[in-house]
Amino acid sequence: MIKIKSLLNTFDIVVLAAGKGSRMKSRTLSKPMQLLNGITLIEYLLLNLPIKNFNNKIVVVSPNYENIQSKINNIDNKFVYAVQNNPKGTGDALFHALKKLKSKYVLVVNADVPLITQSSYLNLMNNHENKKLTLSLIQDNLTDTIPGDYGIIEKSNDGNIKSIQEKSRIHYEFNKDNTTQFNVGVYCFEVNWLQDCLPSLATHSNGEKYITDLVEIAYKQGFNIGTSYAKDSDESFGINDNYELSLANNIARIRKNKQLMTKGVVIIDPNSTYIDYNSDVEEGTIIYPGTHIKGKSIIGKDCKIGPNSELHDSIIGNNSIINHSIVTKSKLGKQVHVGPFSHVRQYTDIKDNVFIGTNVEIKNSIIDSKSKLGHYCYIGDSVIGQLVNIGAGTVTCNFDGDKKHKTNIKSKAFIGSGTMIIAPIIINEGAKIGAGSVLTQDVQKYSLVYGVPAKKIRNLR
């Protein structure tokens, strides 16, 4: 393993993130802001960089970069920004960062190649420094499993890299005699050399300057171009359109699932299970097919999630079961059962040992431990105490057409099936509500009420 001290203060880093992503056909999101495994491309890239190896960190962005800046700052707020006002190619983008470089070498990465891992970056950097190279890059072999057009590496008769040709792969697909390498889009440069050569890059007919032209310059000056391969070939995947983004998402999803299964999570069918980068699942939990775990969800030990369940930014305690149901921006305690076909909506806090049956919807509510909610209920803007039984078909009528109102059901209350609870209302401890009642006023402790509207029948004590 490469020690951080061996590279610290030796390399700067430049992230090229000014691409508009016109081939993504998005009217609102630039390419670095597209989503990969539940986070943006720029976040995915930064989270896989050996970021602690760099003191001087630069990102090249387009104007109005506030959105991308907020994503970068969430990961590392030490980046400085260079603005490329007009998209004139990768060479021009790197030129805007040139005056901010401070170290002997610089690692240059493209935001649309986000799948490279830390070990691959460190291998390239370590090889570059040990051999005191002027220019080095990551290459890979052109295969049918990596779609899209890439810069093809041209070699001299003696096998040295002499240029990178920005040509379509069509010209090379039928070359079966020799393996064709392509340029992945990750580079190391000696900074003094880069500062001498980059300003003189030629402008192509499309008005752009290419980083790849630096390879030919280095070759003509007599320098050998250093190369390395990514640890795994799926790291070399570049993203230029929505199809390639979908394939990259498959790679990132498999990585995430493999990481979780390695630490003891059971994923029955990884091909149909989607777990976002920032979500986590503890050992012993079983994830059944068709399950989506999104955002920053955290699932405890020995749970059963799915099949066909969705969790969004939620926390699930140990030994809980979520069956064919949706949980959004909520917290569930230990040994909670939800479903099938239920929906726990945002800002709900469910304590330990709560049972939620079939086709129940809960929103913005607190449900204390050992309470039970029968089938076909709606509980909204409510506080429910311990050991409460909510009968099937119960509805908290919390909206009067203008405002939402609170329902407060105290511990050990019993709500009969088909009860309509007109908020605001308090049902006190130990009260019992007969089936089919319509509650319009508060209910006293340990009293029996029923009817339409419900009236007190007698005391239960």
C-alpha positions in Angstrom: 0.0 0.0 0.0 1.2 3.5 -0.8 1.7 5.7 2.2 0.1 9.1 2.1 3.3 10.8 3.1 5.1 9.6 0.0 2.8 11.8 -2.2 1.7 14.6 0.0 3.0 18.0 -1.2 4.3 16.3 -4.4 1.1 16.4 -6.4 -1.6 19.0 -7.0 -4.9 17.8 -8.4 -7.1 19.4 -11.1 -10.6 18.2 -11.6 -12.1 19.2 -15.0 -15.8 19.7 -14.3 -16.9 22.5 -16.7 -18.7 20.2 -19.1 -22.2 21.1 -20.0 -23.1 17.6 -21.1 -25.1 18.5 -24.3 -25.3 14.8 -25.2 -27.1 14.1 -21.9 -30.0 16.2 -23.4 -30.7 17.8 -20.0 -32.1 21.3 -19.8 -31.3 21.8 -16.1 -28.3 19.6 -15.1 -24.7 19.8 -16.3 -22.8 16.6 -16.8 -21.1 16.6 -13.4 -24.5 17.0 -11.7 -26.0 13.9 -13.2 -26.7 11.1 -10.7 -24.6 8.0 -10.3 -25.6 5.5 -7.6 -27.7 8.1 -5.9 -25.1 10.9 -5.8 -23.8 13.3 -8.4 -20.9 12.4 -10.7 -18.7 15.0 -9.1 -19.4 13.6 -5.6 -18.8 10.0 -6.8 -15.5 11.1 -8.3 -14.3 12.9 -5.3 -15.3 10.2 -2.9 -13.1 7.7 -4.8 -10.1 10.0 -5.1 -7.1 9.7 -2.7 -8.1 13.2 -1.6 -5.8 13.3 1.5 -2.8 13.2 -0.8 -3.3 16.7 -2.0 -2.8 20.0 -0.3 -3.6 22.1 -3.4 -6.9 21.1 -5.0 -8.4 22.9 -8.0 -11.6 22.3 -9.9 -12.4 23.9 -13.3 -16.1 24.8 -13.5 -18.4 26.7 -15.8 -20.0 30.0 -14.8 -22.8 29.9 -12.3 -21.2 27.0 -10.5 -22.9 27.4 -7.1 -24.7 24.1 -7.3 -21.6 22.1 -8.1 -19.7 24.0 -5.5 -22.2 23.0 -2.7 -21.7 19.3 -3.7 -17.9 19.6 -3.6 -17.9 21.5 -0.3 -19.9 18.7 1.3 -16.9 16.4 0.7 -13.9 18.8 0.8 -14.2 22.6 1.3 -10.5 23.1 0.5 -10.9 23.2 -3.3 -10.2 26.4 -5.2 -12.2 27.2 -8.3 -11.1 28.2 -11.8 -13.9 29.3 -14.2 -13.9 28.4 -17.8 -16.3 31.0 -19.3 -16.6 29.4 -22.7 -16.3 25.6 -23.4 -13.2 25.5 -25.6 -12.1 21.9 -24.8 -10.1 20.1 -22.2 -6.9 21.8 -23.0 -8.4 25.2 -22.5 -10.0 24.1 -19.3 -6.7 22.9 -17.9 -5.1 26.2 -19.0 -7.5 28.1 -16.6 -6.0 26.1 -13.7 -2.4 26.6 -14.7 -1.5 29.6 -12.6 -2.9 28.0 -9.5 -0.5 25.0 -9.6 2.1 24.9 -6.8 3.6 21.4 -6.6 6.1 19.4 -8.8 3.4 17.2 -10.4 -0.3 17.5 -11.0 -2.9 14.8 -11.3 -5.6 15.8 -13.9 -9.0 14.0 -13.8 -12.2 14.4 -15.8 -15.5 14.5 -14.0 -17.1 12.2 -16.6 -14.7 9.4 -15.7 -15.9 8.9 -12.1 -15.4 5.1 -11.6 -11.6 5.1 -11.2 -10.7 3.8 -7.7 -8.2 5.1 -5.2 -5.7 2.3 -5.8 -5.7 3.0 -9.6 -5.0 6.7 -9.0 -2.2 5.9 -6.5 -0.6 3.4 -8.8 -0.4 6.0 -11.6 0.9 8.7 -9.3 3.5 6.5 -7.6 4.8 5.2 -10.9 4.9 8.8 -12.3 6.9 10.1 -9.3 9.3 7.1 -9.0 10.3 7.3 -12.7 10.3 11.1 -12.7 8.1 11.2 -15.8 7.0 14.2 -17.7 3.6 12.8 -18.7 1.8 9.6 -17.8 -1.8 8.4 -18.3 -4.2 5.5 -17.6 -4.9 3.4 -20.6 -7.2 0.4 -21.2 -7.9 -2.2 -24.0 -10.7 -1.4 -26.4 -13.4 -4.0 -26.0 -17.1 -4.4 -26.9 -17.9 -4.1 -23.2 -16.9 -0.5 -23.0 -19.0 1.5 -25.5 -18.5 5.0 -26.8 -15.7 6.7 -28.7 -12.3 7.1 -27.0 -9.0 8.6 -28.0 -7.0 5.8 -29.6 -3.4 5.4 -28.5 -1.0 5.4 -31.5 2.4 3.9 -31.0 5.7 4.1 -32.8 7.5 1.1 -34.4 9.5 0.7 -31.2 6.3 0.5 -29.1 6.4 4.0 -27.5 3.2 6.1 -27.4 3.5 8.9 -29.9 0.0 10.4 -30.0 -3.7 10.0 -29.1 -6.1 10.2 -32.1 -9.6 11.4 -31.3 -11.2 9.0 -33.8 -14.2 6.9 -33.8 -13.7 3.3 -32.6 -15.3 2.2 -35.9 -11.9 2.5 -37.5 -10.4 0.0 -35.1 -13.1 -2.5 -34.3 -12.0 -5.0 -37.0 -8.3 -4.9 -36.0 -8.1 -8.3 -34.5 -4.4 -8.8 -34.9 -3.3 -6.4 -32.2 -4.9 -5.1 -29.0 -5.9 -1.5 -29.4 -5.5 0.7 -26.3 -7.5 3.8 -25.6 -7.0 6.9 -23.4 -9.1 6.7 -20.2 -8.8 10.4 -19.4 -6.6 10.5 -16.3 -3.2 12.1 -16.5 -0.1 13.1 -14.5 2.1 16.0 -15.6 5.4 17.5 -14.5 4.2 21.0 -13.8 7.1 23.0 -15.2 6.8 21.2 -18.5 3.1 21.7 -18.5 3.4 25.4 -17.9 5.8 25.6 -20.9 3.8 23.5 -23.3 0.1 24.0 -22.5 -0.2 27.7 -23.7 1.1 26.7 -27.1 -1.6 24.0 -27.8 -3.1 24.3 -31.2 -6.8 25.2 -31.7 -8.7 22.6 -33.7 -11.3 23.4 -36.4 -14.1 23.2 -33.9 -12.5 25.9 -31.8 -11.3 23.5 -29.0 -7.9 22.6 -27.5 -7.3 19.1 -26.4 -5.2 17.8 -23.5 -4.4 14.8 -25.6 -2.3 16.9 -28.0 0.2 17.1 -25.2 1.1 13.5 -25.8 2.4 14.1 -29.3 4.3 17.2 -28.0 6.0 15.1 -25.3 6.9 12.3 -27.8 8.4 14.7 -30.3 10.5 16.2 -27.5 11.9 12.7 -26.8 10.0 11.9 -23.6 8.6 8.4 -22.9 4.9 8.5 -22.0 4.2 6.5 -18.8 1.1 4.3 -18.7 -0.7 2.2 -16.2 -4.0 0.2 -16.3 -6.9 0.7 -13.9 -7.2 -2.1 -11.4 -10.4 -3.3 -13.0 -11.5 -2.6 -16.6 -15.0 -1.3 -15.5 -13.2 1.7 -13.9 -12.3 3.0 -17.4 -15.9 3.7 -18.2 -16.5 7.3 -19.5 -19.9 8.9 -19.5 -21.1 11.0 -22.4 -24.8 10.2 -22.8 -27.7 8.7 -21.0 -27.1 5.2 -22.2 -23.5 5.3 -21.0 -24.8 6.8 -17.7 -27.1 3.8 -17.3 -24.3 1.3 -17.8 -22.1 3.2 -15.3 -25.0 3.1 -12.8 -25.0 -0.7 -13.2 -21.3 -0.9 -12.4 -21.7 1.4 -9.4 -24.7 -0.6 -8.1 -22.8 -3.9 -8.4 -19.9 -2.4 -6.5 -22.2 -1.2 -3.7 -24.0 -4.5 -3.4 -20.7 -6.4 -3.4 -19.3 -4.1 -0.6 -22.4 -4.8 1.6 -22.4 -8.6 0.9 -18.7 -8.8 1.8 -19.5 -7.4 5.3 -22.3 -9.9 5.9 -25.5 -8.5 4.3 -27.6 -11.1 2.4 -28.8 -9.7 -0.9 -31.0 -12.4 -2.6 -30.8 -11.0 -6.1 -28.2 -8.3 -6.6 -29.3 -7.6 -10.1 -32.7 -6.3 -8.9 -31.5 -4.6 -5.7 -30.6 -0.9 -5.8 -28.8 0.6 -2.8 -27.5 4.2 -3.1 -23.8 5.1 -2.4 -24.6 6.9 0.9 -26.9 4.2 2.3 -25.7 1.5 4.7 -26.9 -1.9 5.8 -25.6 -3.8 8.8 -24.7 -7.5 8.8 -27.3 -10.2 9.0 -29.9 -8.2 7.3 -31.6 -9.8 4.3 -32.5 -7.7 1.3 -35.1 -9.3 -1.0 -35.5 -8.7 -4.7 -36.9 -5.5 -6.2 -35.8 -3.4 -3.2 -34.6 0.2 -3.5 -32.7 1.8 -0.6 -32.1 5.5 -1.4 -30.4 8.6 -0.1 -28.7 8.2 3.3 -30.8 5.4 4.6 -29.3 3.3 7.5 -30.6 -0.2 8.2 -29.7 -2.1 11.3 -28.8 -5.8 11.9 -30.9 -8.8 11.2 -33.7 -7.0 9.4 -35.8 -8.3 6.5 -36.3 -5.7 3.8 -38.6 -6.4 0.8 -39.4 -7.8 -1.6 -40.4 -4.8 -3.6 -39.8 -2.2 -0.9 -38.5 1.4 -1.0 -36.6 3.2 1.7 -35.7 6.9 1.3 -33.5 8.7 3.8 -34.7 6.6 6.7 -33.3 4.8 9.7 -34.4 1.3 10.5 -33.7 -0.4 13.8 -32.5 -4.0 14.3 -34.7 -7.0 13.6 -37.3 -4.9 11.8 -39.4 -6.2 8.8 -40.5 -4.0 5.9 -42.6 -6.0 3.4 -43.7 -4.6 0.0 -43.8 -1.1 1.6 -42.4 2.4 1.3 -40.7 4.3 4.1 -39.7 7.9 3.5 -37.6 10.3 5.7 -38.7 8.5 8.8 -37.2 6.6 11.8 -38.2 3.1 12.8 -37.1 1.5 16.1 -36.2 -2.2 16.8 -38.5 -5.0 15.9 -40.9 -2.9 13.9 -43.1 -4.7 11.3 -44.5 -2.7 8.3 -46.7 -4.1 5.6 -47.4 -5.4 3.2 -48.4 -2.5 1.0 -48.1 0.2 3.6 -46.5 3.7 3.3 -44.7 5.4 6.1 -44.4 9.0 5.0 -42.0 11.8 5.9 -41.2 12.9 9.5 -42.6 9.8 11.2 -41.0 8.3 14.3 -42.0 4.8 15.2 -40.6 3.3 18.4 -39.7 -0.3 19.2 -42.0 -3.3 18.8 -44.7 -1.5 16.8 -46.9 -3.5 14.3 -48.2 -1.8 11.2 -50.4 -4.0 9.0 -51.6 -4.0 5.4 -52.4 -0.8 3.5 -51.6 1.6 6.3 -50.5 5.2 5.6 -48.7 7.2 8.3 -47.5 10.8 8.0 -45.7 13.2 10.3 -46.6 11.1 13.4 -45.0 9.6 16.5 -46.0 6.1 17.4 -44.8 4.8 20.8 -43.7 1.3 21.6 -45.8 -1.9 21.4 -48.7 -0.2 19.6 -50.6 -1.9 16.8 -52.2 -0.4 13.7 -54.6 -2.5 11.9 -55.2 -2.7 8.2 -56.4 0.2 5.9 -55.7 3.0 8.4 -54.6 6.6 7.8 -52.7 8.2 10.7 -51.6 11.8 10.0 -50.1 14.5 12.3 -50.7 12.3 15.3 -49.0 11.3 18.6 -49.9 7.8 19.7 -48.8 6.4 23.1 -47.7 3.0 24.1 -49.8 -0.1 23.8 -52.5 1.5 21.7 -54.6 -0.6 19.4 -55.8 1.1 16.2 -58.5 -0.9 14.5 -58.8 -1.6 10.8 -60.1 1.3 8.7 -59.4 4.0 11.3 -58.8 7.5 9.9 -57.5 10.6 11.6 -59.3 13.4 9.8 -56.6 16.0 10.2 -57.4 18.5 7.5 -60.3 20.9 7.7 -59.8 22.4 4.2 -57.5 25.1 5.5 -55.2 23.8 8.2 -53.8 20.5 9.5 -54.7 19.5 13.1 -53.2 17.2 15.7 -54.5 13.9 17.1 -53.2 12.8 20.4 -54.0 9.2 21.5 -52.7 8.3 24.9 -51.3 5.0 26.1 -53.5 1.9 26.3 -56.3 3.4 24.3 -58.4 1.1 22.1 -59.8 2.4 18.8 -62.4 0.2 17.2 -62.5 -0.6 13.5 -63.8 2.1 11.1 -63.4 5.0 13.5 -63.3 8.5 12.2 -61.2 10.8 14.5 -61.9 14.5 13.8 -58.8 16.5 14.8 -57.9 18.4 16.9 -58.7 15.9 19.5 -57.2 14.1 22.6 -58.1 10.5 23.4 -56.9 10.0 26.9 -55.3 7.0 28.5 -57.2 3.7 28.5 -60.2 5.0 26.6 -62.1 2.6 24.4 -63.8 3.7 21.2 -66.6 1.5 19.7 -66.4 0.4 16.1 -67.8 2.8 13.4 -67.7 5.8 15.7 -67.1 9.4 14.7 -65.2 11.3 17.4 -65.7 15.1 17.5 -64.5 15.9 21.0 -61.9 14.8 23.6 -62.3 11.4 25.3 -61.7 11.1 29.0 -59.5 8.4 30.7 -60.8 4.9 30.9 -64.2 5.7 29.3 -66.2 3.8 26.7 -67.6 5.9 23.8 -69.2 5.1 20.5 -71.8 6.3 18.1 -72.2 9.0 15.4 -71.2 11.4 16.8 -69.6 9.4 19.6 -70.9 9.8 23.1 -69.7 8.5 26.5 -71.5 5.3 27.5 -69.8 4.5 30.8 -66.5 4.5 32.8 -64.3 1.5 32.4 -63.0 1.8 36.0 
